[in-house]
Amino acid sequence: MIKASAGSRRRAAAIAGLVAISSPSVPAGAAPDTPDAPTDAPSAPAPGAEARPVGAETGARDSARWHFDKGLSLYDAGAWDAAYAEFLRSRSLHPTRAATQNAALCLRRLRRYDEELEMLELLLAFPELTAPERAWTEREIAAVRGLVGSLVLDVAEAGAAISIDGRPRGATPAPAPLRVPAGSRLVRVFKPGFAPAEVRVDVAGGQSVPVRIQLTPLVPSGWIRVEEAAGKVLDVVVDNVVVGKTPWEGLVPPGEHVVFLRGEGLRGEGRLGTQPAPASVRLDQVTDLKLLAERLSAALRVEPTPASASVVIDGVSVGRGSWDGALRPGVHRVAIAAEGFVPQARDVTLREGAREVLRAALEPVQGPPLWWAQARLFVEADGYLGVLPGFGGDVAGRCAGSCSAPPGLAFAALGRAGYRLPAGVLLAVEAGYLTARQTIAGRPEAVTPMGLAPNPGTADDTLLLRGALLGVSPGVRLDGPVPLTFALGAGAFLGALVDRRAGRFTPRSGSPYEVGATEALAAPGLYVAPEVQIRARLGERLELGAGARAIVVVLPRQPRWAPEEGYVLAASDGQGQFPEARLSGPVLTAFTPGLIARYEF
């Protein structure tokens, strides 16, 4: 057996009186009192009191002792789930009374009373238990039995996978009643070729509840084929039920399913798996999933109230009721909803090596206006830089031959404020500034002197549109593996259009001359701006992302160059005029990618 470290012996001396053989047993139906740390008291199974056998310097025993000491440190830190894994690993390498009892204490802290009862029964099976140790263990077993019930499953189909509250419990037919903690339990049964079935069962302490589940054969069905990208052999979990090992394929009903992998890697890899992934299955078709397993060093358990609530993690629906699984360290978005209750969405930060429990009690709907109670205020700043294909009209639109009219540039800066409503609906107002510029070079043009024939030549024009955007911006946010936001801005454009013109012309006699002129004209109109965005969440409230927006400006009355409003000097021919011309077409369109920053209160 494994010898306790010096630290564990000091800890044992300080708390040895906590688990004395004379301590009263815990009443049935109440949570047993738990020592502050694994105890080395001689009257109970004691990790520190066990003497190490002579000749135990083997690799397996040294490794078992290392895991045991690590479990003690984790227990002291309150990381009971991680401590349990270490004591369990120690037991698998070299079973001892100490590791067994400490594993039971961890399960008690985690309120996994059915597993604690099994561990205590394993402890009772050690033949070297002393009489006081045996009496202590028997009292603990009697106390925990008041917190444990059992389910007797009646499933006609053999070989169906059983899952209770997301924990695999073997396959049908179950060899014995399945122990479960008292309370509301969700039983799921899955077998390829049959529709998955689930039933909610309420179990009291000490009660044995019969559960009959009828599996329905799948007539219309599809296939899921699952592989691990690197060829590792891991458990395949479909709709929270372990259905086999990779590579795996099986029949499932058409529709949306959730698939993930989990298992133990090779030595040093630790716990491997994948985050939940959606699988859309169509009738009589095969859906292939190739998932890459990674080391998932954090874990999350979600316990919703009511127990029938649906759970969505990072945009992937993982089913109804309790969910327990491994995830990457970092921030995860958990959404919980049930009919007749106000939905909740929370950001959960998982630390390396930690296991978090999220208990979410939904509030019943009190009446209208429910949507307003769930609305979240946000503000947003956007910047866009893109291309304007052309202004059109009589200037850019009639550029031909040696005339050059490359696409122009457009820039827009916007600010938004609004509310995010349930189901991802967005209502916002927006205000911003738009400017667009295009240069036309070598355009055929003429200056007409008063009472004389036109002077031919060429002109260069710089067209500049600028003005304010004021409008509304409804949209919808779709959460998923790639969260997208679609919005449609619309409103008034309060702007002006400027034409800065310079040209070279030939009079009836004499040398060619150069002239320049500028027209600045009001250009009020309307705008419509469809947009798509993709954003990533940084912390609980801030989001950064990128988007693409098409800004369509409609000008009901196009600005025109008016000859009577300005004259130019046509050399020796005196004063002249440019001909009347539309400076733009009725519709201007700019295509602008951009960057987005959003803050949600």
C-alpha positions as CSV (number, residue, x, y, z in Angstrom):
1,M,0.0,0.0,0.0
2,I,1.0,3.6,-0.5
3,K,2.8,5.6,2.1
4,A,1.4,9.1,2.7
5,S,3.6,12.1,2.2
6,A,4.9,14.1,5.1
7,G,2.4,16.8,4.3
8,S,-0.4,14.4,4.4
9,R,0.8,13.0,7.8
10,R,0.8,16.5,9.3
11,R,-2.6,17.1,7.9
12,A,-3.8,13.8,9.4
13,A,-2.6,14.7,12.8
14,A,-4.5,18.0,12.7
15,I,-7.9,16.4,11.8
16,A,-7.6,12.9,13.0
17,G,-10.5,13.4,15.4
18,L,-13.0,14.2,12.6
19,V,-13.6,10.6,11.7
20,A,-13.5,8.8,15.0
21,I,-15.2,5.4,15.2
22,S,-17.5,6.8,17.9
23,S,-18.9,9.7,15.6
24,P,-22.6,9.4,15.0
25,S,-23.7,8.2,11.6
26,V,-25.5,10.5,9.2
27,P,-29.3,10.2,9.2
28,A,-30.8,8.6,6.1
29,G,-32.0,11.1,3.6
30,A,-29.5,13.9,4.7
31,A,-26.2,14.7,3.1
32,P,-23.4,13.0,5.1
33,D,-21.0,15.2,6.9
34,T,-17.7,15.4,5.0
35,P,-14.3,15.8,6.6
36,D,-12.4,18.9,5.6
37,A,-9.7,16.7,3.9
38,P,-8.9,13.1,3.4
39,T,-8.2,11.8,6.8
40,D,-5.6,9.4,8.2
41,A,-7.5,8.7,11.4
42,P,-6.9,5.1,12.4
43,S,-10.6,4.4,13.0
44,A,-11.5,4.9,9.3
45,P,-9.8,3.9,6.0
46,A,-6.7,6.0,6.3
47,P,-4.4,7.1,3.5
48,G,-1.6,8.2,5.8
49,A,-1.8,5.2,8.2
50,E,-1.1,2.6,5.5
51,A,2.5,1.2,5.6
52,R,4.2,0.8,2.3
53,P,5.0,-2.9,1.6
54,V,8.6,-4.0,1.4
55,G,9.9,-4.2,-2.1
56,A,7.2,-1.8,-3.4
57,E,9.7,0.4,-5.4
58,T,8.1,-0.6,-8.7
59,G,7.1,1.7,-11.5
60,A,3.4,1.1,-11.0
61,R,3.5,1.7,-7.3
62,D,5.7,4.8,-7.6
63,S,3.2,6.2,-10.2
64,A,0.3,5.3,-7.9
65,R,1.9,7.2,-5.0
66,W,2.5,10.2,-7.2
67,H,-1.2,10.3,-8.3
68,F,-2.3,9.8,-4.7
69,D,-0.2,12.7,-3.4
70,K,-1.5,14.9,-6.2
71,G,-5.0,14.0,-5.3
72,L,-4.4,15.1,-1.7
73,S,-3.2,18.5,-2.9
74,L,-6.2,19.0,-5.2
75,Y,-8.6,18.0,-2.5
76,D,-7.1,20.6,-0.2
77,A,-7.6,23.2,-2.9
78,G,-11.3,22.2,-3.3
79,A,-10.8,20.7,-6.8
80,W,-12.7,17.6,-5.9
81,D,-13.4,16.5,-9.5
82,A,-9.7,16.6,-10.4
83,A,-8.8,15.0,-7.0
84,Y,-11.2,12.1,-7.7
85,A,-9.6,11.5,-11.1
86,E,-6.1,11.3,-9.4
87,F,-7.3,8.9,-6.7
88,L,-9.1,6.8,-9.3
89,R,-5.8,6.6,-11.3
90,S,-3.9,5.6,-8.2
91,R,-6.4,2.8,-7.6
92,S,-6.0,1.5,-11.1
93,L,-2.2,1.3,-10.7
94,H,-2.2,-0.1,-7.2
95,P,-5.5,-0.5,-5.2
96,T,-5.3,0.7,-1.6
97,R,-7.9,1.4,1.1
98,A,-6.6,5.0,1.3
99,A,-7.2,5.8,-2.4
100,T,-10.6,4.1,-2.3
101,Q,-11.8,6.0,0.7
102,N,-10.5,9.3,-0.6
103,A,-12.2,8.7,-3.9
104,A,-15.5,8.2,-2.0
105,L,-15.0,11.5,-0.1
106,C,-14.5,13.3,-3.4
107,L,-17.7,11.8,-4.8
108,R,-19.6,12.9,-1.7
109,R,-18.4,16.5,-2.2
110,L,-19.6,16.3,-5.8
111,R,-22.9,14.9,-4.7
112,R,-22.5,11.8,-6.9
113,Y,-24.0,9.7,-4.2
114,D,-24.6,6.6,-6.3
115,E,-21.0,6.4,-7.3
116,E,-19.9,7.1,-3.7
117,L,-22.0,4.1,-2.6
118,E,-20.3,1.9,-5.1
119,M,-16.9,3.1,-4.0
120,L,-17.7,2.5,-0.3
121,E,-18.8,-1.0,-1.1
122,L,-15.4,-1.5,-2.8
123,L,-13.8,-0.2,0.3
124,L,-15.7,-2.7,2.4
125,A,-14.4,-5.6,0.2
126,F,-10.8,-5.0,1.4
127,P,-10.0,-8.1,3.5
128,E,-7.5,-6.3,5.7
129,L,-10.0,-3.9,7.1
130,T,-9.9,-3.7,10.9
131,A,-13.1,-4.0,12.9
132,P,-13.3,-0.3,13.6
133,E,-12.6,0.5,10.0
134,R,-15.3,-1.9,8.8
135,A,-17.8,-0.4,11.3
136,W,-17.1,3.1,10.0
137,T,-17.6,2.0,6.4
138,E,-20.8,0.2,7.1
139,R,-22.2,3.3,8.9
140,E,-21.3,5.5,5.9
141,I,-22.9,3.0,3.5
142,A,-26.2,3.1,5.5
143,A,-26.2,6.9,5.5
144,V,-25.5,7.3,1.7
145,R,-28.2,4.7,0.8
146,G,-30.8,7.2,2.0
147,L,-29.7,9.5,-0.8
148,V,-29.7,6.9,-3.6
149,G,-32.5,5.3,-5.6
150,S,-32.4,2.8,-8.5
151,L,-33.9,2.4,-11.9
152,V,-35.1,-0.9,-13.3
153,L,-35.0,-0.5,-17.1
154,D,-37.3,-2.5,-19.3
155,V,-36.1,-2.1,-22.9
156,A,-37.1,-4.7,-25.5
157,E,-34.2,-4.1,-27.8
158,A,-30.9,-5.6,-26.6
159,G,-27.6,-3.7,-27.3
160,A,-29.1,-0.2,-26.8
161,A,-26.7,2.3,-25.2
162,I,-28.0,3.7,-21.9
163,S,-27.2,7.2,-20.6
164,I,-28.5,8.8,-17.4
165,D,-28.0,12.6,-17.0
166,G,-25.3,12.4,-19.8
167,R,-23.3,9.6,-18.0
168,P,-22.9,6.3,-20.0
169,R,-24.4,3.4,-18.0
170,G,-23.8,0.5,-20.2
171,A,-26.2,-1.3,-22.6
172,T,-29.4,-3.1,-22.5
173,P,-30.4,-5.4,-21.0
174,A,-29.0,-3.9,-17.8
175,P,-27.6,-6.7,-15.5
176,A,-29.0,-5.1,-12.4
177,P,-31.0,-2.0,-11.3
178,L,-29.0,1.1,-12.0
179,R,-28.2,3.3,-9.0
180,V,-28.9,7.0,-9.3
181,P,-28.8,10.0,-6.9
182,A,-32.3,10.9,-5.6
183,G,-34.0,13.6,-7.7
184,S,-35.1,14.1,-11.2
185,R,-33.1,12.0,-13.7
186,L,-33.1,12.0,-17.5
187,V,-32.7,8.6,-19.1
188,R,-31.7,8.3,-22.7
189,V,-31.6,5.1,-24.8
190,F,-30.0,4.9,-28.3
191,K,-29.6,2.1,-30.8
192,P,-28.7,2.4,-34.5
193,G,-31.7,1.9,-36.6
194,F,-34.1,3.2,-33.9
195,A,-35.2,6.7,-32.9
196,P,-33.5,7.8,-29.7
197,A,-35.8,7.8,-26.7
198,E,-35.6,9.7,-23.5
199,V,-37.8,9.8,-20.4
200,R,-37.7,12.0,-17.2
201,V,-38.0,10.0,-13.9
202,D,-38.3,11.3,-10.4
203,V,-36.5,9.0,-7.9
204,A,-36.7,9.2,-4.1
205,G,-34.0,8.0,-1.8
206,G,-34.2,4.2,-1.3
207,Q,-36.8,3.9,-4.0
208,S,-36.6,1.5,-6.9
209,V,-38.5,2.9,-10.0
210,P,-39.4,0.7,-13.0
211,V,-38.8,2.5,-16.3
212,R,-40.2,1.1,-19.6
213,I,-38.8,2.5,-22.8
214,Q,-40.1,1.6,-26.2
215,L,-37.7,2.1,-29.1
216,T,-39.3,2.9,-32.4
217,P,-37.7,1.4,-35.5
218,L,-36.5,4.0,-38.0
219,V,-38.2,3.6,-41.4
220,P,-37.1,6.9,-42.9
221,S,-33.5,7.4,-41.8
222,G,-30.1,8.6,-42.7
223,W,-26.5,7.7,-41.7
224,I,-23.8,9.4,-39.7
225,R,-20.2,8.3,-40.3
226,V,-17.7,9.6,-37.7
227,E,-13.9,9.4,-37.8
228,E,-11.2,10.8,-35.7
229,A,-8.9,12.8,-38.0
230,A,-5.6,11.3,-36.6
231,G,-7.0,7.7,-36.3
232,K,-7.4,7.7,-32.5
233,V,-9.9,5.3,-31.0
234,L,-12.4,7.3,-28.9
235,D,-16.0,7.0,-27.7
236,V,-18.5,8.5,-30.2
237,V,-21.3,10.4,-28.4
238,V,-24.5,11.1,-30.4
239,D,-27.2,13.2,-28.8
240,N,-25.5,12.6,-25.4
241,V,-25.4,8.8,-25.7
242,V,-22.2,6.8,-26.3
243,V,-22.9,4.7,-29.4
244,G,-19.5,3.1,-30.2
245,K,-15.9,3.7,-31.0
246,T,-14.3,5.6,-33.8
247,P,-14.5,4.9,-36.7
248,W,-18.3,4.5,-36.3
249,E,-21.4,4.7,-38.5
250,G,-25.0,4.1,-37.8
251,L,-28.6,4.9,-38.7
252,V,-30.2,8.0,-37.1
253,P,-33.5,9.9,-37.9
254,P,-33.3,12.8,-40.3
255,G,-32.8,16.1,-38.7
256,E,-30.3,17.9,-36.4
257,H,-28.0,15.9,-34.1
258,V,-25.0,16.6,-31.9
259,V,-21.8,14.6,-32.0
260,F,-18.6,14.7,-30.0
261,L,-15.7,12.4,-29.1
262,R,-14.2,11.6,-25.8
263,G,-11.8,9.2,-24.2
264,E,-8.3,8.8,-22.8
265,G,-5.2,9.4,-25.0
266,L,-1.9,7.7,-24.8
267,R,0.4,8.1,-21.8
268,G,0.9,11.9,-21.3
269,E,-1.9,13.0,-23.5
270,G,-4.6,12.9,-20.8
271,R,-8.2,13.4,-21.5
272,L,-9.0,13.8,-25.2
273,G,-12.1,14.7,-27.0
274,T,-13.9,17.3,-29.2
275,Q,-16.3,20.0,-28.5
276,P,-19.9,19.3,-29.5
277,A,-20.4,19.5,-33.3
278,P,-23.7,19.7,-35.2
279,A,-24.6,17.1,-37.7
280,S,-27.5,17.7,-40.2
281,V,-28.7,14.3,-41.4
282,R,-30.9,14.0,-44.5
283,L,-33.1,11.1,-45.5
284,D,-31.2,8.2,-47.2
285,Q,-28.0,10.1,-47.2
286,V,-24.7,9.7,-45.4
287,T,-23.3,12.6,-43.3
288,D,-19.6,12.3,-42.8
289,L,-17.9,13.9,-39.8
290,K,-14.1,14.0,-39.4
291,L,-13.3,15.4,-36.0
292,L,-9.9,16.2,-34.7
293,A,-9.5,15.2,-31.0
294,E,-7.6,17.6,-28.7
295,R,-6.6,17.7,-25.1
296,L,-9.7,19.1,-23.3
297,S,-8.3,20.2,-20.0
298,A,-11.5,21.8,-18.6
299,A,-15.0,20.5,-17.9
300,L,-18.5,21.9,-17.5
301,R,-21.7,20.6,-16.0
302,V,-24.9,22.4,-16.7
303,E,-27.9,21.8,-14.4
304,P,-30.9,23.7,-15.6
305,T,-34.2,24.3,-13.8
306,P,-36.7,23.2,-15.1
307,A,-35.0,19.9,-15.9
308,S,-36.7,19.9,-19.4
309,A,-34.9,23.1,-20.5
310,S,-32.8,23.0,-23.6
311,V,-29.1,23.7,-23.4
312,V,-27.0,25.4,-26.1
313,I,-23.2,25.7,-25.8
314,D,-21.3,27.9,-28.2
315,G,-24.2,27.9,-30.6
316,V,-24.6,24.1,-30.6
317,S,-27.7,22.5,-29.0
318,V,-26.6,19.7,-26.8
319,G,-30.1,18.5,-25.8
320,R,-32.4,18.9,-22.8
321,G,-31.7,18.6,-19.1
322,S,-28.3,18.2,-17.4
323,W,-25.2,18.1,-19.6
324,D,-21.7,17.1,-18.5
325,G,-18.7,17.2,-20.8
326,A,-15.1,18.3,-21.4
327,L,-14.4,21.6,-23.2
328,R,-11.4,23.8,-24.0
329,P,-10.3,26.3,-21.4
330,G,-11.6,29.8,-22.1
331,V,-14.9,31.6,-22.4
332,H,-18.0,29.6,-23.5
333,R,-21.5,30.9,-24.2
334,V,-24.3,28.8,-22.5
335,A,-27.9,29.5,-23.5
336,I,-30.8,27.8,-21.6
337,A,-34.5,28.0,-22.6
338,A,-37.8,26.3,-21.8
339,E,-41.3,27.1,-22.9
340,G,-43.1,29.3,-20.4
341,F,-39.8,30.6,-18.9
342,V,-37.5,33.5,-19.5
343,P,-34.4,32.2,-21.3
344,Q,-30.9,32.9,-20.0
345,A,-27.6,33.2,-21.7
346,R,-24.3,33.3,-19.7
347,D,-20.6,33.4,-20.4
348,V,-18.7,30.8,-18.4
349,T,-14.9,31.0,-18.1
350,L,-13.2,27.6,-17.7
351,R,-9.7,27.5,-16.3
352,E,-7.1,24.9,-17.2
353,G,-7.7,21.7,-15.2
354,A,-10.9,23.0,-13.6
355,R,-14.4,21.8,-13.6
356,E,-17.3,24.3,-13.3
357,V,-20.9,23.6,-12.4
358,L,-23.5,26.0,-13.9
359,R,-26.8,25.9,-12.1
360,A,-29.4,28.0,-13.9
361,A,-32.9,28.4,-12.6
362,L,-35.2,30.0,-15.2
363,E,-37.8,32.5,-14.1
364,P,-41.4,31.8,-15.2
365,V,-42.9,34.2,-17.7
366,Q,-44.8,36.9,-15.8
367,G,-46.5,38.3,-18.8
368,P,-45.9,41.0,-21.5
369,P,-43.7,42.7,-22.4
370,L,-41.3,39.7,-22.1
371,W,-39.2,40.7,-25.1
372,W,-38.4,44.1,-23.5
373,A,-37.4,42.4,-20.2
374,Q,-34.8,40.4,-22.1
375,A,-33.5,43.2,-24.4
376,R,-29.8,44.0,-24.2
377,L,-28.6,47.6,-25.0
378,F,-25.6,47.8,-27.3
379,V,-23.5,50.5,-29.0
380,E,-21.4,49.9,-32.0
381,A,-18.7,51.7,-34.1
382,D,-18.0,50.7,-37.7
383,G,-15.5,51.8,-40.3
384,Y,-15.7,50.8,-44.0
385,L,-13.4,51.4,-47.0
386,G,-14.3,50.0,-50.4
387,V,-14.9,50.6,-54.1
388,L,-17.4,52.8,-56.0
389,P,-17.7,51.3,-59.6
390,G,-18.7,54.7,-61.0
391,F,-20.9,57.8,-60.8
392,G,-22.7,57.3,-64.1
393,G,-24.5,60.3,-65.5
394,D,-23.2,62.4,-68.4
395,V,-19.7,62.7,-67.1
396,A,-18.4,59.3,-65.9
397,G,-21.1,57.4,-67.8
398,R,-20.1,58.7,-71.3
399,C,-16.4,58.1,-70.9
400,A,-15.2,56.3,-74.0
401,G,-12.2,55.9,-76.4
402,S,-9.1,57.4,-74.9
403,C,-11.1,58.6,-71.9
404,S,-10.1,57.0,-68.6
405,A,-12.6,56.4,-65.7
406,P,-11.2,53.9,-63.1
407,P,-13.4,52.8,-60.2
408,G,-13.5,55.3,-57.3
409,L,-13.0,54.9,-53.6
410,A,-15.7,55.1,-50.9
411,F,-15.3,55.5,-47.1
412,A,-18.0,55.3,-44.5
413,A,-17.9,55.7,-40.7
414,L,-21.0,54.7,-38.7
415,G,-22.2,54.6,-35.1
416,R,-25.1,52.5,-34.0
417,A,-27.1,52.1,-30.8
418,G,-30.0,49.7,-30.2
419,Y,-31.3,46.6,-28.5
420,R,-30.7,42.9,-29.0
421,L,-34.0,41.1,-28.4
422,P,-34.7,37.4,-27.9
423,A,-34.1,35.0,-30.8
424,G,-31.2,37.3,-31.9
425,V,-33.4,40.1,-33.3
426,L,-31.6,43.5,-33.5
427,L,-33.3,47.0,-33.5
428,A,-31.0,50.0,-33.9
429,V,-30.6,53.5,-35.2
430,E,-27.5,54.6,-37.0
431,A,-25.7,57.8,-38.0
432,G,-22.6,58.2,-40.1
433,Y,-20.7,59.9,-42.8
434,L,-20.1,58.8,-46.4
435,T,-17.6,60.1,-48.9
436,A,-16.9,58.8,-52.4
437,R,-14.5,60.0,-55.1
438,Q,-13.9,59.2,-58.8
439,T,-11.5,60.8,-61.3
440,I,-12.3,60.9,-65.1
441,A,-9.4,61.9,-67.4
442,G,-9.3,62.8,-71.1
443,R,-13.1,63.1,-71.6
444,P,-14.1,64.8,-74.8
445,E,-15.7,68.2,-74.0
446,A,-16.3,71.7,-75.5
447,V,-16.5,75.3,-74.4
448,T,-19.1,77.4,-76.2
449,P,-18.2,81.1,-76.4
450,M,-21.2,83.5,-76.5
451,G,-22.6,83.6,-80.1
452,L,-19.8,81.5,-81.5
453,A,-19.2,77.9,-82.5
454,P,-18.0,75.5,-79.7
455,N,-14.2,75.1,-79.0
456,P,-13.4,71.4,-78.9
457,G,-11.0,69.9,-76.4
458,T,-10.7,67.4,-73.4
459,A,-11.5,67.7,-69.8
460,D,-10.5,66.0,-66.5
461,D,-13.2,65.8,-63.8
462,T,-12.9,64.9,-60.1
463,L,-16.3,63.9,-58.8
464,L,-16.7,64.0,-55.0
465,L,-19.9,62.9,-53.1
466,R,-20.1,63.4,-49.4
467,G,-22.8,63.7,-46.8
468,A,-24.5,62.4,-43.6
469,L,-26.3,59.1,-43.2
470,L,-29.3,59.0,-40.8
471,G,-31.4,55.9,-40.5
472,V,-32.4,52.7,-38.8
473,S,-30.7,49.3,-38.9
474,P,-32.8,46.2,-38.1
475,G,-31.1,42.9,-38.2
476,V,-30.8,39.3,-36.9
477,R,-28.0,37.5,-35.2
478,L,-27.5,33.8,-35.9
479,D,-25.5,32.0,-33.2
480,G,-23.6,28.9,-34.4
481,P,-20.1,27.6,-35.1
482,V,-19.6,30.7,-37.2
483,P,-21.9,33.4,-35.6
484,L,-23.3,35.7,-38.3
485,T,-25.2,39.0,-38.1
486,F,-27.4,40.2,-41.0
487,A,-28.6,43.9,-41.0
488,L,-30.3,46.3,-43.3
489,G,-29.6,50.0,-42.9
490,A,-32.0,52.5,-44.5
491,G,-32.6,56.2,-44.2
492,A,-31.9,59.7,-45.5
493,F,-28.7,60.8,-47.2
494,L,-28.0,64.5,-46.7
495,G,-25.2,65.3,-49.1
496,A,-23.6,67.3,-51.8
497,L,-21.8,66.5,-55.1
498,V,-18.8,68.5,-56.3
499,D,-17.3,68.5,-59.8
500,R,-13.8,69.9,-60.1
501,R,-13.2,70.3,-63.8
502,A,-10.1,71.3,-65.7
503,G,-9.6,71.2,-69.5
504,R,-7.6,72.2,-72.6
505,F,-9.5,73.7,-75.6
506,T,-8.8,75.1,-79.1
507,P,-10.4,78.4,-80.2
508,R,-11.2,79.5,-83.8
509,S,-7.9,81.2,-84.0
510,G,-4.9,81.4,-81.8
511,S,-3.2,78.9,-79.4
512,P,-5.1,76.3,-77.3
513,Y,-6.0,77.5,-73.8
514,E,-6.7,75.9,-70.4
515,V,-9.6,76.6,-68.1
516,G,-10.8,75.3,-64.7
517,A,-14.1,75.5,-62.9
518,T,-15.9,73.9,-59.9
519,E,-19.6,73.1,-59.4
520,A,-20.9,72.2,-55.9
521,L,-24.5,71.0,-55.9
522,A,-26.9,69.7,-53.2
523,A,-27.6,66.0,-53.6
524,P,-30.2,64.9,-51.0
525,G,-31.6,61.4,-51.3
526,L,-32.1,58.0,-49.7
527,Y,-29.9,55.1,-48.9
528,V,-30.2,51.3,-48.4
529,A,-27.3,49.3,-47.0
530,P,-27.5,45.5,-46.7
531,E,-24.7,44.1,-44.5
532,V,-23.3,40.9,-43.1
533,Q,-21.0,40.7,-40.1
534,I,-19.0,38.1,-38.3
535,R,-17.8,38.9,-34.7
536,A,-15.8,37.2,-32.0
537,R,-16.6,37.8,-28.3
538,L,-13.8,39.3,-26.1
539,G,-14.9,38.9,-22.6
540,E,-18.5,39.1,-21.5
541,R,-19.5,42.4,-23.2
542,L,-17.1,43.4,-25.9
543,E,-17.2,42.0,-29.5
544,L,-14.8,42.7,-32.4
545,G,-15.4,41.6,-36.0
546,A,-15.4,42.3,-39.7
547,G,-18.2,42.9,-42.1
548,A,-19.2,43.8,-45.7
549,R,-21.7,46.5,-46.5
550,A,-23.2,47.6,-49.9
551,I,-24.2,51.2,-49.6
552,V,-26.8,52.1,-52.3
553,V,-27.6,55.9,-52.5
554,V,-30.7,56.9,-54.5
555,L,-30.8,60.5,-55.8
556,P,-34.3,61.3,-57.0
557,R,-33.0,64.5,-58.6
558,Q,-29.6,64.1,-60.1
559,P,-27.2,67.1,-59.7
560,R,-26.6,68.9,-63.0
561,W,-23.9,71.3,-64.3
562,A,-25.8,74.4,-65.2
563,P,-24.2,76.7,-67.9
564,E,-26.1,79.8,-66.9
565,E,-24.7,79.7,-63.4
566,G,-21.0,80.0,-64.4
567,Y,-18.8,81.1,-67.2
568,V,-15.2,80.5,-68.2
569,L,-12.8,82.6,-70.3
570,A,-12.4,81.1,-73.8
571,A,-9.2,82.9,-74.6
572,S,-9.7,85.4,-77.5
573,D,-13.3,84.2,-78.0
574,G,-14.4,85.8,-74.8
575,Q,-16.7,84.2,-72.2
576,G,-17.8,80.7,-72.7
577,Q,-19.9,78.0,-71.1
578,F,-19.7,74.2,-70.6
579,P,-22.8,72.4,-71.8
580,E,-25.4,71.2,-69.3
581,A,-24.6,67.7,-67.9
582,R,-25.9,65.3,-65.3
583,L,-23.0,64.8,-62.8
584,S,-24.3,61.4,-61.6
585,G,-26.8,58.7,-62.3
586,P,-29.9,58.1,-60.2
587,V,-28.3,55.2,-58.2
588,L,-24.8,55.1,-56.8
589,T,-23.5,51.8,-55.2
590,A,-20.4,51.3,-53.1
591,F,-19.1,47.9,-51.9
592,T,-17.3,48.4,-48.6
593,P,-15.6,45.8,-46.3
594,G,-15.0,47.1,-42.8
595,L,-14.2,46.5,-39.1
596,I,-16.8,46.5,-36.3
597,A,-16.5,47.0,-32.5
598,R,-19.6,46.4,-30.3
599,Y,-20.2,46.8,-26.6
600,E,-23.2,45.3,-24.9
601,F,-24.5,46.6,-21.6
